[in-house]
């Protein structure tokens, strides 16, 4: 596995920390909070309704596993788990994906502000390579998460 397709993007294997039969999880190039990761089906489909039942089941069981991992690894006390399903919902990558965001008390002044940040974090007018993490940073985080998964 050298790359995986994520909508219009090719994802390097170094950014992927979990792969199942039908899904994969990757670190985020521009996280809203530390530990913000994505879980995606391997088959690139645009909308949740396009997934087959086995893909949907695997996506959510993988999301649960990843959620447990990031909550522990990033010492958070809660999680925000979100899907932006379609352009009017804020989806910018045409590939179903689940956002898993570890949360801590006080991480946002208004708790629901995380949805505003999620809405704008990948918009073209808000997204420039200068704001992205380096490939090395992403690979290091993915490596840490892979090691942590082995302990669970």
Chimera marker file (.cmm) of the C-alpha trace (Angstrom):
<marker_set name="trace">
<marker id="1" x="0.000" y="0.000" z="0.000" r="1" g="1" b="0" radius="0.5"/>
<marker id="2" x="1.875" y="3.057" z="-1.187" r="1" g="1" b="0" radius="0.5"/>
<marker id="3" x="-1.149" y="5.354" z="-1.610" r="1" g="1" b="0" radius="0.5"/>
<marker id="4" x="-4.892" y="5.306" z="-1.040" r="1" g="1" b="0" radius="0.5"/>
<marker id="5" x="-7.490" y="7.414" z="-2.790" r="1" g="1" b="0" radius="0.5"/>
<marker id="6" x="-9.426" y="9.892" z="-0.671" r="1" g="1" b="0" radius="0.5"/>
<marker id="7" x="-11.766" y="11.632" z="-3.090" r="1" g="1" b="0" radius="0.5"/>
<marker id="8" x="-9.624" y="13.868" z="-5.267" r="1" g="1" b="0" radius="0.5"/>
<marker id="9" x="-6.549" y="13.286" z="-3.063" r="1" g="1" b="0" radius="0.5"/>
<marker id="10" x="-3.929" y="10.538" z="-2.942" r="1" g="1" b="0" radius="0.5"/>
<marker id="11" x="-2.985" y="9.677" z="0.635" r="1" g="1" b="0" radius="0.5"/>
<marker id="12" x="0.477" y="8.357" z="1.392" r="1" g="1" b="0" radius="0.5"/>
<marker id="13" x="0.633" y="5.156" z="3.408" r="1" g="1" b="0" radius="0.5"/>
<marker id="14" x="2.680" y="7.007" z="6.021" r="1" g="1" b="0" radius="0.5"/>
<marker id="15" x="-0.416" y="9.047" z="6.994" r="1" g="1" b="0" radius="0.5"/>
<marker id="16" x="-2.602" y="5.945" z="7.439" r="1" g="1" b="0" radius="0.5"/>
<marker id="17" x="-2.591" y="4.345" z="10.882" r="1" g="1" b="0" radius="0.5"/>
<marker id="18" x="-5.266" y="1.674" z="10.476" r="1" g="1" b="0" radius="0.5"/>
<marker id="19" x="-6.573" y="-0.365" z="7.591" r="1" g="1" b="0" radius="0.5"/>
<marker id="20" x="-9.328" y="-2.956" z="7.783" r="1" g="1" b="0" radius="0.5"/>
<marker id="21" x="-10.867" y="-5.063" z="5.056" r="1" g="1" b="0" radius="0.5"/>
<marker id="22" x="-13.151" y="-2.200" z="3.974" r="1" g="1" b="0" radius="0.5"/>
<marker id="23" x="-11.981" y="0.982" z="5.726" r="1" g="1" b="0" radius="0.5"/>
<marker id="24" x="-8.922" y="3.028" z="6.634" r="1" g="1" b="0" radius="0.5"/>
<marker id="25" x="-8.054" y="5.744" z="9.142" r="1" g="1" b="0" radius="0.5"/>
<marker id="26" x="-5.668" y="8.614" z="8.540" r="1" g="1" b="0" radius="0.5"/>
<marker id="27" x="-4.288" y="11.632" z="10.321" r="1" g="1" b="0" radius="0.5"/>
<marker id="28" x="-5.548" y="15.017" z="9.214" r="1" g="1" b="0" radius="0.5"/>
<marker id="29" x="-3.327" y="17.475" z="7.357" r="1" g="1" b="0" radius="0.5"/>
<marker id="30" x="-5.075" y="20.415" z="9.035" r="1" g="1" b="0" radius="0.5"/>
<marker id="31" x="-6.664" y="19.229" z="12.289" r="1" g="1" b="0" radius="0.5"/>
<marker id="32" x="-9.299" y="21.349" z="13.994" r="1" g="1" b="0" radius="0.5"/>
<marker id="33" x="-8.050" y="20.043" z="17.377" r="1" g="1" b="0" radius="0.5"/>
<marker id="34" x="-5.007" y="17.880" z="18.174" r="1" g="1" b="0" radius="0.5"/>
<marker id="35" x="-5.875" y="14.296" z="17.301" r="1" g="1" b="0" radius="0.5"/>
<marker id="36" x="-8.521" y="15.144" z="14.678" r="1" g="1" b="0" radius="0.5"/>
<marker id="37" x="-8.449" y="12.092" z="12.391" r="1" g="1" b="0" radius="0.5"/>
<marker id="38" x="-10.585" y="10.707" z="9.568" r="1" g="1" b="0" radius="0.5"/>
<marker id="39" x="-12.076" y="7.263" z="8.950" r="1" g="1" b="0" radius="0.5"/>
<marker id="40" x="-13.014" y="6.389" z="5.358" r="1" g="1" b="0" radius="0.5"/>
<marker id="41" x="-14.279" y="3.446" z="3.358" r="1" g="1" b="0" radius="0.5"/>
<marker id="42" x="-11.654" y="1.993" z="1.024" r="1" g="1" b="0" radius="0.5"/>
<marker id="43" x="-14.062" y="2.237" z="-1.885" r="1" g="1" b="0" radius="0.5"/>
<marker id="44" x="-14.302" y="5.914" z="-2.832" r="1" g="1" b="0" radius="0.5"/>
<marker id="45" x="-18.010" y="6.750" z="-2.716" r="1" g="1" b="0" radius="0.5"/>
<marker id="46" x="-19.329" y="10.272" z="-2.370" r="1" g="1" b="0" radius="0.5"/>
<marker id="47" x="-22.295" y="9.849" z="-0.031" r="1" g="1" b="0" radius="0.5"/>
<marker id="48" x="-23.189" y="7.702" z="2.968" r="1" g="1" b="0" radius="0.5"/>
<marker id="49" x="-26.185" y="6.308" z="1.049" r="1" g="1" b="0" radius="0.5"/>
<marker id="50" x="-23.781" y="4.874" z="-1.557" r="1" g="1" b="0" radius="0.5"/>
<marker id="51" x="-22.156" y="2.444" z="0.900" r="1" g="1" b="0" radius="0.5"/>
<marker id="52" x="-23.054" y="-1.230" z="0.914" r="1" g="1" b="0" radius="0.5"/>
<marker id="53" x="-24.239" y="-2.652" z="4.275" r="1" g="1" b="0" radius="0.5"/>
<marker id="54" x="-20.910" y="-4.423" z="4.936" r="1" g="1" b="0" radius="0.5"/>
<marker id="55" x="-18.984" y="-1.214" z="4.176" r="1" g="1" b="0" radius="0.5"/>
<marker id="56" x="-21.232" y="0.794" z="6.490" r="1" g="1" b="0" radius="0.5"/>
<marker id="57" x="-20.815" y="-1.729" z="9.287" r="1" g="1" b="0" radius="0.5"/>
<marker id="58" x="-17.040" y="-1.779" z="8.890" r="1" g="1" b="0" radius="0.5"/>
<marker id="59" x="-16.858" y="2.023" z="8.690" r="1" g="1" b="0" radius="0.5"/>
<marker id="60" x="-18.673" y="2.435" z="12.005" r="1" g="1" b="0" radius="0.5"/>
<marker id="61" x="-16.918" y="-0.376" z="13.843" r="1" g="1" b="0" radius="0.5"/>
<marker id="62" x="-13.606" y="1.104" z="12.654" r="1" g="1" b="0" radius="0.5"/>
<marker id="63" x="-14.768" y="4.555" z="13.767" r="1" g="1" b="0" radius="0.5"/>
<marker id="64" x="-15.547" y="3.189" z="17.232" r="1" g="1" b="0" radius="0.5"/>
<marker id="65" x="-12.097" y="1.578" z="17.464" r="1" g="1" b="0" radius="0.5"/>
<marker id="66" x="-10.392" y="4.786" z="16.294" r="1" g="1" b="0" radius="0.5"/>
<marker id="67" x="-12.488" y="6.912" z="18.661" r="1" g="1" b="0" radius="0.5"/>
<marker id="68" x="-11.385" y="4.810" z="21.632" r="1" g="1" b="0" radius="0.5"/>
<marker id="69" x="-7.779" y="5.111" z="20.480" r="1" g="1" b="0" radius="0.5"/>
<marker id="70" x="-7.680" y="8.896" z="20.014" r="1" g="1" b="0" radius="0.5"/>
<marker id="71" x="-9.615" y="9.601" z="23.215" r="1" g="1" b="0" radius="0.5"/>
<marker id="72" x="-6.996" y="7.651" z="25.158" r="1" g="1" b="0" radius="0.5"/>
<marker id="73" x="-3.933" y="8.767" z="23.178" r="1" g="1" b="0" radius="0.5"/>
<marker id="74" x="-4.787" y="12.482" z="23.303" r="1" g="1" b="0" radius="0.5"/>
<marker id="75" x="-5.988" y="12.348" z="26.949" r="1" g="1" b="0" radius="0.5"/>
<marker id="76" x="-9.391" y="13.721" z="26.049" r="1" g="1" b="0" radius="0.5"/>
<marker id="77" x="-12.591" y="13.359" z="28.010" r="1" g="1" b="0" radius="0.5"/>
<marker id="78" x="-15.108" y="13.334" z="25.144" r="1" g="1" b="0" radius="0.5"/>
<marker id="79" x="-15.351" y="13.071" z="21.369" r="1" g="1" b="0" radius="0.5"/>
<marker id="80" x="-17.057" y="14.845" z="18.531" r="1" g="1" b="0" radius="0.5"/>
<marker id="81" x="-17.830" y="12.382" z="15.734" r="1" g="1" b="0" radius="0.5"/>
<marker id="82" x="-19.232" y="13.930" z="12.566" r="1" g="1" b="0" radius="0.5"/>
<marker id="83" x="-20.050" y="13.201" z="8.941" r="1" g="1" b="0" radius="0.5"/>
<marker id="84" x="-20.627" y="16.024" z="6.478" r="1" g="1" b="0" radius="0.5"/>
<marker id="85" x="-22.761" y="14.212" z="3.894" r="1" g="1" b="0" radius="0.5"/>
<marker id="86" x="-23.047" y="16.388" z="0.787" r="1" g="1" b="0" radius="0.5"/>
<marker id="87" x="-21.895" y="19.877" z="-0.188" r="1" g="1" b="0" radius="0.5"/>
<marker id="88" x="-24.647" y="21.732" z="1.698" r="1" g="1" b="0" radius="0.5"/>
<marker id="89" x="-23.536" y="19.878" z="4.833" r="1" g="1" b="0" radius="0.5"/>
<marker id="90" x="-19.981" y="21.156" z="4.350" r="1" g="1" b="0" radius="0.5"/>
<marker id="91" x="-18.471" y="18.121" z="2.604" r="1" g="1" b="0" radius="0.5"/>
<marker id="92" x="-15.523" y="19.262" z="0.474" r="1" g="1" b="0" radius="0.5"/>
<marker id="93" x="-13.924" y="15.894" z="-0.303" r="1" g="1" b="0" radius="0.5"/>
<marker id="94" x="-16.195" y="13.733" z="-2.442" r="1" g="1" b="0" radius="0.5"/>
<marker id="95" x="-15.487" y="10.584" z="-0.454" r="1" g="1" b="0" radius="0.5"/>
<marker id="96" x="-17.499" y="9.582" z="2.620" r="1" g="1" b="0" radius="0.5"/>
<marker id="97" x="-15.461" y="10.159" z="5.756" r="1" g="1" b="0" radius="0.5"/>
<marker id="98" x="-16.030" y="10.350" z="9.491" r="1" g="1" b="0" radius="0.5"/>
<marker id="99" x="-14.317" y="13.075" z="11.497" r="1" g="1" b="0" radius="0.5"/>
<marker id="100" x="-13.184" y="11.919" z="14.940" r="1" g="1" b="0" radius="0.5"/>
<marker id="101" x="-12.169" y="14.823" z="17.161" r="1" g="1" b="0" radius="0.5"/>
<marker id="102" x="-10.943" y="14.320" z="20.730" r="1" g="1" b="0" radius="0.5"/>
<marker id="103" x="-12.376" y="16.966" z="23.057" r="1" g="1" b="0" radius="0.5"/>
<marker id="104" x="-11.335" y="18.502" z="26.359" r="1" g="1" b="0" radius="0.5"/>
<marker id="105" x="-13.056" y="20.938" z="28.694" r="1" g="1" b="0" radius="0.5"/>
<marker id="106" x="-12.568" y="24.486" z="27.462" r="1" g="1" b="0" radius="0.5"/>
<marker id="107" x="-11.127" y="23.602" z="24.049" r="1" g="1" b="0" radius="0.5"/>
<marker id="108" x="-13.670" y="26.040" z="22.566" r="1" g="1" b="0" radius="0.5"/>
<marker id="109" x="-15.240" y="29.005" z="24.341" r="1" g="1" b="0" radius="0.5"/>
<marker id="110" x="-18.633" y="27.898" z="23.000" r="1" g="1" b="0" radius="0.5"/>
<marker id="111" x="-18.743" y="24.096" z="22.797" r="1" g="1" b="0" radius="0.5"/>
<marker id="112" x="-20.612" y="23.950" z="19.492" r="1" g="1" b="0" radius="0.5"/>
<marker id="113" x="-18.058" y="26.242" z="17.827" r="1" g="1" b="0" radius="0.5"/>
<marker id="114" x="-16.296" y="23.060" z="16.793" r="1" g="1" b="0" radius="0.5"/>
<marker id="115" x="-18.971" y="22.649" z="14.108" r="1" g="1" b="0" radius="0.5"/>
<marker id="116" x="-18.214" y="26.120" z="12.727" r="1" g="1" b="0" radius="0.5"/>
<marker id="117" x="-14.514" y="25.217" z="12.585" r="1" g="1" b="0" radius="0.5"/>
<marker id="118" x="-15.261" y="21.873" z="10.972" r="1" g="1" b="0" radius="0.5"/>
<marker id="119" x="-17.487" y="23.584" z="8.409" r="1" g="1" b="0" radius="0.5"/>
<marker id="120" x="-14.745" y="25.937" z="7.261" r="1" g="1" b="0" radius="0.5"/>
<marker id="121" x="-11.554" y="23.954" z="7.841" r="1" g="1" b="0" radius="0.5"/>
<marker id="122" x="-11.249" y="22.524" z="4.319" r="1" g="1" b="0" radius="0.5"/>
<marker id="123" x="-12.987" y="25.211" z="2.277" r="1" g="1" b="0" radius="0.5"/>
<marker id="124" x="-10.883" y="26.425" z="-0.629" r="1" g="1" b="0" radius="0.5"/>
<marker id="125" x="-10.780" y="29.979" z="0.702" r="1" g="1" b="0" radius="0.5"/>
<marker id="126" x="-9.620" y="28.730" z="4.119" r="1" g="1" b="0" radius="0.5"/>
<marker id="127" x="-7.306" y="25.959" z="2.921" r="1" g="1" b="0" radius="0.5"/>
<marker id="128" x="-3.796" y="26.616" z="1.724" r="1" g="1" b="0" radius="0.5"/>
<marker id="129" x="-0.707" y="24.403" z="1.837" r="1" g="1" b="0" radius="0.5"/>
<marker id="130" x="0.959" y="26.907" z="4.167" r="1" g="1" b="0" radius="0.5"/>
<marker id="131" x="-1.568" y="25.861" z="6.836" r="1" g="1" b="0" radius="0.5"/>
<marker id="132" x="-0.995" y="22.113" z="6.404" r="1" g="1" b="0" radius="0.5"/>
<marker id="133" x="1.179" y="19.987" z="8.628" r="1" g="1" b="0" radius="0.5"/>
<marker id="134" x="4.316" y="18.553" z="7.078" r="1" g="1" b="0" radius="0.5"/>
<marker id="135" x="4.396" y="14.994" z="5.772" r="1" g="1" b="0" radius="0.5"/>
<marker id="136" x="6.913" y="14.237" z="8.519" r="1" g="1" b="0" radius="0.5"/>
<marker id="137" x="4.572" y="15.508" z="11.254" r="1" g="1" b="0" radius="0.5"/>
<marker id="138" x="1.709" y="13.483" z="9.842" r="1" g="1" b="0" radius="0.5"/>
<marker id="139" x="3.844" y="10.337" z="9.493" r="1" g="1" b="0" radius="0.5"/>
<marker id="140" x="5.077" y="10.681" z="13.073" r="1" g="1" b="0" radius="0.5"/>
<marker id="141" x="1.531" y="10.994" z="14.438" r="1" g="1" b="0" radius="0.5"/>
<marker id="142" x="0.328" y="8.038" z="12.352" r="1" g="1" b="0" radius="0.5"/>
<marker id="143" x="3.271" y="5.974" z="13.594" r="1" g="1" b="0" radius="0.5"/>
<marker id="144" x="2.445" y="6.833" z="17.217" r="1" g="1" b="0" radius="0.5"/>
<marker id="145" x="-1.194" y="5.845" z="16.669" r="1" g="1" b="0" radius="0.5"/>
<marker id="146" x="-0.197" y="2.543" z="15.005" r="1" g="1" b="0" radius="0.5"/>
<marker id="147" x="2.001" y="1.721" z="18.031" r="1" g="1" b="0" radius="0.5"/>
<marker id="148" x="-0.807" y="2.663" z="20.406" r="1" g="1" b="0" radius="0.5"/>
<marker id="149" x="-3.247" y="0.432" z="18.504" r="1" g="1" b="0" radius="0.5"/>
<marker id="150" x="-0.949" y="-2.544" z="19.033" r="1" g="1" b="0" radius="0.5"/>
<marker id="151" x="-1.282" y="-2.053" z="22.814" r="1" g="1" b="0" radius="0.5"/>
<marker id="152" x="-5.092" y="-2.068" z="22.765" r="1" g="1" b="0" radius="0.5"/>
<link id1="1" id2="2" r="1" g="1" b="0" radius="0.2"/>
<link id1="2" id2="3" r="1" g="1" b="0" radius="0.2"/>
<link id1="3" id2="4" r="1" g="1" b="0" radius="0.2"/>
<link id1="4" id2="5" r="1" g="1" b="0" radius="0.2"/>
<link id1="5" id2="6" r="1" g="1" b="0" radius="0.2"/>
<link id1="6" id2="7" r="1" g="1" b="0" radius="0.2"/>
<link id1="7" id2="8" r="1" g="1" b="0" radius="0.2"/>
<link id1="8" id2="9" r="1" g="1" b="0" radius="0.2"/>
<link id1="9" id2="10" r="1" g="1" b="0" radius="0.2"/>
<link id1="10" id2="11" r="1" g="1" b="0" radius="0.2"/>
<link id1="11" id2="12" r="1" g="1" b="0" radius="0.2"/>
<link id1="12" id2="13" r="1" g="1" b="0" radius="0.2"/>
<link id1="13" id2="14" r="1" g="1" b="0" radius="0.2"/>
<link id1="14" id2="15" r="1" g="1" b="0" radius="0.2"/>
<link id1="15" id2="16" r="1" g="1" b="0" radius="0.2"/>
<link id1="16" id2="17" r="1" g="1" b="0" radius="0.2"/>
<link id1="17" id2="18" r="1" g="1" b="0" radius="0.2"/>
<link id1="18" id2="19" r="1" g="1" b="0" radius="0.2"/>
<link id1="19" id2="20" r="1" g="1" b="0" radius="0.2"/>
<link id1="20" id2="21" r="1" g="1" b="0" radius="0.2"/>
<link id1="21" id2="22" r="1" g="1" b="0" radius="0.2"/>
<link id1="22" id2="23" r="1" g="1" b="0" radius="0.2"/>
<link id1="23" id2="24" r="1" g="1" b="0" radius="0.2"/>
<link id1="24" id2="25" r="1" g="1" b="0" radius="0.2"/>
<link id1="25" id2="26" r="1" g="1" b="0" radius="0.2"/>
<link id1="26" id2="27" r="1" g="1" b="0" radius="0.2"/>
<link id1="27" id2="28" r="1" g="1" b="0" radius="0.2"/>
<link id1="28" id2="29" r="1" g="1" b="0" radius="0.2"/>
<link id1="29" id2="30" r="1" g="1" b="0" radius="0.2"/>
<link id1="30" id2="31" r="1" g="1" b="0" radius="0.2"/>
<link id1="31" id2="32" r="1" g="1" b="0" radius="0.2"/>
<link id1="32" id2="33" r="1" g="1" b="0" radius="0.2"/>
<link id1="33" id2="34" r="1" g="1" b="0" radius="0.2"/>
<link id1="34" id2="35" r="1" g="1" b="0" radius="0.2"/>
<link id1="35" id2="36" r="1" g="1" b="0" radius="0.2"/>
<link id1="36" id2="37" r="1" g="1" b="0" radius="0.2"/>
<link id1="37" id2="38" r="1" g="1" b="0" radius="0.2"/>
<link id1="38" id2="39" r="1" g="1" b="0" radius="0.2"/>
<link id1="39" id2="40" r="1" g="1" b="0" radius="0.2"/>
<link id1="40" id2="41" r="1" g="1" b="0" radius="0.2"/>
<link id1="41" id2="42" r="1" g="1" b="0" radius="0.2"/>
<link id1="42" id2="43" r="1" g="1" b="0" radius="0.2"/>
<link id1="43" id2="44" r="1" g="1" b="0" radius="0.2"/>
<link id1="44" id2="45" r="1" g="1" b="0" radius="0.2"/>
<link id1="45" id2="46" r="1" g="1" b="0" radius="0.2"/>
<link id1="46" id2="47" r="1" g="1" b="0" radius="0.2"/>
<link id1="47" id2="48" r="1" g="1" b="0" radius="0.2"/>
<link id1="48" id2="49" r="1" g="1" b="0" radius="0.2"/>
<link id1="49" id2="50" r="1" g="1" b="0" radius="0.2"/>
<link id1="50" id2="51" r="1" g="1" b="0" radius="0.2"/>
<link id1="51" id2="52" r="1" g="1" b="0" radius="0.2"/>
<link id1="52" id2="53" r="1" g="1" b="0" radius="0.2"/>
<link id1="53" id2="54" r="1" g="1" b="0" radius="0.2"/>
<link id1="54" id2="55" r="1" g="1" b="0" radius="0.2"/>
<link id1="55" id2="56" r="1" g="1" b="0" radius="0.2"/>
<link id1="56" id2="57" r="1" g="1" b="0" radius="0.2"/>
<link id1="57" id2="58" r="1" g="1" b="0" radius="0.2"/>
<link id1="58" id2="59" r="1" g="1" b="0" radius="0.2"/>
<link id1="59" id2="60" r="1" g="1" b="0" radius="0.2"/>
<link id1="60" id2="61" r="1" g="1" b="0" radius="0.2"/>
<link id1="61" id2="62" r="1" g="1" b="0" radius="0.2"/>
<link id1="62" id2="63" r="1" g="1" b="0" radius="0.2"/>
<link id1="63" id2="64" r="1" g="1" b="0" radius="0.2"/>
<link id1="64" id2="65" r="1" g="1" b="0" radius="0.2"/>
<link id1="65" id2="66" r="1" g="1" b="0" radius="0.2"/>
<link id1="66" id2="67" r="1" g="1" b="0" radius="0.2"/>
<link id1="67" id2="68" r="1" g="1" b="0" radius="0.2"/>
<link id1="68" id2="69" r="1" g="1" b="0" radius="0.2"/>
<link id1="69" id2="70" r="1" g="1" b="0" radius="0.2"/>
<link id1="70" id2="71" r="1" g="1" b="0" radius="0.2"/>
<link id1="71" id2="72" r="1" g="1" b="0" radius="0.2"/>
<link id1="72" id2="73" r="1" g="1" b="0" radius="0.2"/>
<link id1="73" id2="74" r="1" g="1" b="0" radius="0.2"/>
<link id1="74" id2="75" r="1" g="1" b="0" radius="0.2"/>
<link id1="75" id2="76" r="1" g="1" b="0" radius="0.2"/>
<link id1="76" id2="77" r="1" g="1" b="0" radius="0.2"/>
<link id1="77" id2="78" r="1" g="1" b="0" radius="0.2"/>
<link id1="78" id2="79" r="1" g="1" b="0" radius="0.2"/>
<link id1="79" id2="80" r="1" g="1" b="0" radius="0.2"/>
<link id1="80" id2="81" r="1" g="1" b="0" radius="0.2"/>
<link id1="81" id2="82" r="1" g="1" b="0" radius="0.2"/>
<link id1="82" id2="83" r="1" g="1" b="0" radius="0.2"/>
<link id1="83" id2="84" r="1" g="1" b="0" radius="0.2"/>
<link id1="84" id2="85" r="1" g="1" b="0" radius="0.2"/>
<link id1="85" id2="86" r="1" g="1" b="0" radius="0.2"/>
<link id1="86" id2="87" r="1" g="1" b="0" radius="0.2"/>
<link id1="87" id2="88" r="1" g="1" b="0" radius="0.2"/>
<link id1="88" id2="89" r="1" g="1" b="0" radius="0.2"/>
<link id1="89" id2="90" r="1" g="1" b="0" radius="0.2"/>
<link id1="90" id2="91" r="1" g="1" b="0" radius="0.2"/>
<link id1="91" id2="92" r="1" g="1" b="0" radius="0.2"/>
<link id1="92" id2="93" r="1" g="1" b="0" radius="0.2"/>
<link id1="93" id2="94" r="1" g="1" b="0" radius="0.2"/>
<link id1="94" id2="95" r="1" g="1" b="0" radius="0.2"/>
<link id1="95" id2="96" r="1" g="1" b="0" radius="0.2"/>
<link id1="96" id2="97" r="1" g="1" b="0" radius="0.2"/>
<link id1="97" id2="98" r="1" g="1" b="0" radius="0.2"/>
<link id1="98" id2="99" r="1" g="1" b="0" radius="0.2"/>
<link id1="99" id2="100" r="1" g="1" b="0" radius="0.2"/>
<link id1="100" id2="101" r="1" g="1" b="0" radius="0.2"/>
<link id1="101" id2="102" r="1" g="1" b="0" radius="0.2"/>
<link id1="102" id2="103" r="1" g="1" b="0" radius="0.2"/>
<link id1="103" id2="104" r="1" g="1" b="0" radius="0.2"/>
<link id1="104" id2="105" r="1" g="1" b="0" radius="0.2"/>
<link id1="105" id2="106" r="1" g="1" b="0" radius="0.2"/>
<link id1="106" id2="107" r="1" g="1" b="0" radius="0.2"/>
<link id1="107" id2="108" r="1" g="1" b="0" radius="0.2"/>
<link id1="108" id2="109" r="1" g="1" b="0" radius="0.2"/>
<link id1="109" id2="110" r="1" g="1" b="0" radius="0.2"/>
<link id1="110" id2="111" r="1" g="1" b="0" radius="0.2"/>
<link id1="111" id2="112" r="1" g="1" b="0" radius="0.2"/>
<link id1="112" id2="113" r="1" g="1" b="0" radius="0.2"/>
<link id1="113" id2="114" r="1" g="1" b="0" radius="0.2"/>
<link id1="114" id2="115" r="1" g="1" b="0" radius="0.2"/>
<link id1="115" id2="116" r="1" g="1" b="0" radius="0.2"/>
<link id1="116" id2="117" r="1" g="1" b="0" radius="0.2"/>
<link id1="117" id2="118" r="1" g="1" b="0" radius="0.2"/>
<link id1="118" id2="119" r="1" g="1" b="0" radius="0.2"/>
<link id1="119" id2="120" r="1" g="1" b="0" radius="0.2"/>
<link id1="120" id2="121" r="1" g="1" b="0" radius="0.2"/>
<link id1="121" id2="122" r="1" g="1" b="0" radius="0.2"/>
<link id1="122" id2="123" r="1" g="1" b="0" radius="0.2"/>
<link id1="123" id2="124" r="1" g="1" b="0" radius="0.2"/>
<link id1="124" id2="125" r="1" g="1" b="0" radius="0.2"/>
<link id1="125" id2="126" r="1" g="1" b="0" radius="0.2"/>
<link id1="126" id2="127" r="1" g="1" b="0" radius="0.2"/>
<link id1="127" id2="128" r="1" g="1" b="0" radius="0.2"/>
<link id1="128" id2="129" r="1" g="1" b="0" radius="0.2"/>
<link id1="129" id2="130" r="1" g="1" b="0" radius="0.2"/>
<link id1="130" id2="131" r="1" g="1" b="0" radius="0.2"/>
<link id1="131" id2="132" r="1" g="1" b="0" radius="0.2"/>
<link id1="132" id2="133" r="1" g="1" b="0" radius="0.2"/>
<link id1="133" id2="134" r="1" g="1" b="0" radius="0.2"/>
<link id1="134" id2="135" r="1" g="1" b="0" radius="0.2"/>
<link id1="135" id2="136" r="1" g="1" b="0" radius="0.2"/>
<link id1="136" id2="137" r="1" g="1" b="0" radius="0.2"/>
<link id1="137" id2="138" r="1" g="1" b="0" radius="0.2"/>
<link id1="138" id2="139" r="1" g="1" b="0" radius="0.2"/>
<link id1="139" id2="140" r="1" g="1" b="0" radius="0.2"/>
<link id1="140" id2="141" r="1" g="1" b="0" radius="0.2"/>
<link id1="141" id2="142" r="1" g="1" b="0" radius="0.2"/>
<link id1="142" id2="143" r="1" g="1" b="0" radius="0.2"/>
<link id1="143" id2="144" r="1" g="1" b="0" radius="0.2"/>
<link id1="144" id2="145" r="1" g="1" b="0" radius="0.2"/>
<link id1="145" id2="146" r="1" g="1" b="0" radius="0.2"/>
<link id1="146" id2="147" r="1" g="1" b="0" radius="0.2"/>
<link id1="147" id2="148" r="1" g="1" b="0" radius="0.2"/>
<link id1="148" id2="149" r="1" g="1" b="0" radius="0.2"/>
<link id1="149" id2="150" r="1" g="1" b="0" radius="0.2"/>
<link id1="150" id2="151" r="1" g="1" b="0" radius="0.2"/>
<link id1="151" id2="152" r="1" g="1" b="0" radius="0.2"/>
</marker_set>
